[in-house]
Amino acid sequence: MTQKFYNSTQGIYISLLQPMDADDLLRLRLRNKEHHQPFEPLRDKDYFTLESQQQLIRQRLEDSGQDRGYMFGIFLLDGQLIGQITISNIVRGVGQFADIGYFIDYAVQGKGYTSAAVALVLKFAFRSLALHRVQAAILLHNHGSRRVLEKNGFQAEGIARRFIQINGQWQDHRTYAILVDDARQVEG
C-alpha cells in the first residue's frame, strides 16, 4: 500500500516508508544522531545499521497491514527524505485513538515542514483511519515540538510524570491531544 499525501505549497509530501528508503533513513538518523539525542531514547549501536533500519521498515509495514501503526517519511517534493512521522499504538473498539511522533532533519528545522507533515498525517488519521483522537507526549523543554502541535490544534492536557526514558533518564512529558472535531475546526 503506497500512499502519498502532498502539501505542495509547503513543498513536502509524506509517504509510507518502504524497504528502498532504508539507506536514506539510516543516513538521516546518523546525520541527526547527536542533535536529536537529548530528545530520544538511548539506542543500541546496531540500531544505526542498514539491517536495523530495513527491519524497522518491514515491521512498520506489517503494522500498517494490520492497522496497528503507520510510519511515513517526510519528503521534499524532489524526493529527499528529511524526516519521519508515525502514527502508532492504534486502539480500536471504544477508544479509536493513536499516538503521533515525528522528527525532522536539524538542517531544515524551522521551515514549517514538520507542521505541514503533522497536518497531512492528521487528515489521514481522521479521514482514512476514522480515528477519534490523536495524542502526543513531548518533553517539557521541547519548545519546537510544542509549537508544531499547537499550530495543528492540539491542546495540552497535563503532565505525565517520569513518562518515557529519554537519553537514559525517566523524564516528565506534557501530553497533548486533538479530537476529530477539533481538527475540523482547524481546517475551517
N, C-alpha and C positions, 0 to 999 in steps of 0.2 A: 504494500500500500504506500505509494509515493504521493504525498500531499504537499503542496506548496501554497503559502499564503503570502501575498505581497503588500507592501506599503511603498509604492513607487515614489511618492512624494518624499519620504524619508530615505529612500534608496536602499531598502533591505527587503529580504523575504526570509521566511522560516520554512524549513523542510525537515521531515523526519530524517535523522542521520542514518546513513547506510554504511555497509562494510567498506565501500570505496572511500568513505570520508575519514577512515581511521588514521591515515597518515596526517591529514590536516588537523584532526582533533588532537593528536599527540603533539604536533608542533605548537599548536595553540596552548595546550596545557604546559608544555615545557617553557615556552616564552613567558608565561604568566605565573609560573610556579612561585617564585619569590614574592612577587607583588600581591598575589592572592592569598598567600599562606596565613596572614592574620585573620582571614575570614573563612577558612576552610578547615576541615578535619585533617589531622596528620595522615599522610598516605604512606603505605609501604613503597619501597623503591620500585618494586615490579609494577606498580600502578602506572608508572611513567614509561611503559614499554608499548610497542605496537601491538603485541599479542594481548595485553590487558585492555587496550582501547578497542581492539576488534571484539574481544569477548564482551565488553561493556555494551557495545552497539548491538551485538547479537542478542544479548539478554534484554535490552530495551525494546528491540523489535519484537521479541517474543512477548514481552509485557504488553506492547501495543496490540498485538494479535489477540490477546486475552483481555483487553480493556483494563489493564492494571496501571498503565502509565505510558507516556509518550515523550520521547526525547528528540527535540528539534535542534537543528543547527540554526544559528543566526548568520545569514549570508548577506554580503553586499550584492548588488544587482549583477556585478561581474563574476559572481560565484565564489568570492573569497570568504572563507569561514572566519567569522570574527567573534563568535560566542556560542553559547548553548542555553536553551531554555527547556525546562522539563515540567511536565505535569505528572505527579506521582502519587502513590498511595490512594488510588481512586477507591472510594467507598460507594457502593450502590445501595439498593434497598431503600430504607427510610432516610439514609444520610444524603446521598447524591453530592458528595464533595470530594475535593482533592487538594493536594499541596502543589505549590509552584516554587521553583527555584531557578536561578539563572546566574550566568557570569558572562562578562564581556572582556575582550582583549583590552588591557590597560591602555594601549596606544590609541584606542578610539573612544575611550570613555568621555562622557560629557557632550556627545554629539546627538543625543536623543535616540540612538539605536536601540538601547535596552527598553526604553519606554515604548517605542514603536513595536518591538517584539512582544512585550507583555500585552499590549493591546491586541495584537494578532492572535496570540495564544488564548486570550480570554474569549475572543469571538469563537474560536474552535471549541473551547471548553463549554461555553454556554449554548452555542448553536448546534454543533455537531455531536457533542457528548451529552448534551442536555443536563449538565450539572446545575445544582442549585447554589453552590458556594465554592469559592476557590480561596485558599488561605496560604499565608506565608509567615515565616518567623525569621526575623533578622536581628543581628547583633545591635545592641543599643547605640553603639558608636558608628554604625554603618549609615551615614547620612545620605550617601548617594543612592543606596537601595531604598531608603525611606522615601526619597523624592520620587523615584520611579513608581513605587506603589501608590503614593498619594496622587500623582498625576493621573493614574489609571483608576481612581475612585475607591481604592482600598481604604478601609477605616481601621485605625488602631483599636485593639480590643483589650490589651493588657500585657502584663509581663509574665513570661514563663520562666520561673527561676531555675537556674542551672539546667537548662533545657537540652542543649546539644554540646557535645565535646568538640570544641573548636581550637585548633592549634595546640592541642594537648591539654586543654583545661575546660571543665564544665563552665559554660557561660550563660548568663541570662540573655533572653531574646524577647523582643517586642513582637507580639502576634498581631497580624493584620488579616482582614478578610474582605471579600467583596461578594455580594449576593447577585444573582441574575438580575433582580430588579434594580439594584444599584448600577449595574453595567448598562442597562437600557437607558438610564438617566444620563450617564456619562456620554454615551453615544449620541444622545439627543434625539 
